């Protein structure tokens, strides 16, 4: 038995340009952009547009009733990519030749066969605001739109709202001024057997004026005979009992977040226990394994020299890049890059530099401290032909170069590191995967070895003190690095007298909300399984907390600014 369920679709990028294609065989005769009083007015470029199918036109009319500002826009592009089920429409308040001057634009995505609206994205200069909408405003606005769009009965297929994450975007005008937007996302998970499906459902973005700026929704056929039933799940008590093992809890040093009502209080390092947030198979009680590469961790002892890299001007940056990356013969220019700083955030403490050679074969980047000139990261990019050659040095030789580099420039307090390496083991391909559609596997790192390190203190990871060094497989030289920019000078807590993992685990389970049943949909590459898994998971969206390893106390953390 199959039925249609809504699943999340990707948002359209605001820079998406559509390629019209002939869809005459799917367009009912007489269906044009001018068949309805709600229809968007066409521009002089109408002859280049693909006619809009009547089913999509009807959906657009409904949308314009709820989003009347879209009625005023011109259709700039319409059509479908070859072989795609999507029909895309671009709207703007300007004709296509003046698109860079637009004050409002929108991109709509439809199922070209059924006419269902899958997503829309709206950006308007008049809606720009530095204010983040409240949770309540976002929730009420999103709930109202959901009820109006799907109706009372249609609303029942989704659960209560979740995920109040915020997002930001900005644009720089010709005069240098910044226009910025802030929105809060609200998600409504799809329900199956009354249980939410993780990361599936409808998503809406709301701004501080109460506008819906983003919407996403999709359709998929599901074989409901393969859906695991809730009554097959193990009791929560049995699952929790099986969880009380050493690998169910993590111990790390991290920086505590400052509280909103105590801005003058300095942040401090804490030693904390956290629950392992991996999913638990509801029918077996075992942790659900994913298809990500296996991560191995190896400890490395350093004898740091404590040297620092410093560049306080464009000329010094150029000289240092030439020294680090051996590009003395390359002639080019260095300029300061000016990324957009959001007005509501603290001013960035960094300067970003870019270097380009005259022949375009070499480019380099560097990040420095704005006040001191201390270099925290740099990278070199060259033409692609060299990367296609076979490696001339081994990974072991490259590791020696990376370790020596860190011994020279790592923080003087970094005497022990933990190397994290991804081991790519050929996973067993699930039976439901169409092997003919699998992409060709390639080495993402191409011509370099990448080494990622975390500082250890008394054998415990300091999670916000990290290093990365990339080594060219041909030359054996450093071609990119990132050094920890932590300015924390306080002593790290002593780990010799802390509560045990068993005590911390008991405290975490006592204070955290109960495990919840959810469905998750397995993926392999870009292919989705025909049926989901039934799992238990902690609610990490609406609640977060840890156990202070020194005191044994449970510390609740705010999810967002409104919780502080």
Secondary structure, 3 states (H helix, E strand, C coil): CEEEEEECCCCCCCCCCCCCCCCHHHCCCCCCCCCCCCCCCECCCHHHCCCCCHHHHHHHHHHHHHCHHHHHCEEEEEECCCCCCEEEEEEECCCHHHHHHCCEEEEEEEECCCCCEEEEEEEEHHHCCCCCCCHHHHHHHHHHHHHHHHHHHHHCCEEEEECCCEEEEEEECCCCCEEEEEEEEEEEEEEECCEEEEEEEEEEEEECCCCEEEEECEEEEEEHHHCCCHHHCCCHHHHHHHHCCHHHEEEEEEECCCCCCCCCCCCCEEEEEEECCCCEECCCCCECCCCCCEEEEEEEECCCCCCCCECCCHHHHHHHHHHHHCCCCCCEEEEEECCCCCCCCCCCCEEEEEEEECCCCEEEEEEEECCCCEEEEEEEEECCHHHHCCCCCCHHHHHHHHHHHHHHHCCCCCCEEEEEEEECCCCCCCCCCCHHHCCCCCCCCCCEEEEEEEEEECCEEEEEEEEEEEEECCCCCEEEEECCCCCCCCCCCCCCCCCCHHHHHHHHHHHCCCCEEEEECCEECCEECCCCEEEEECCCCCCEEEEECCCCCEEEECCCHHHC
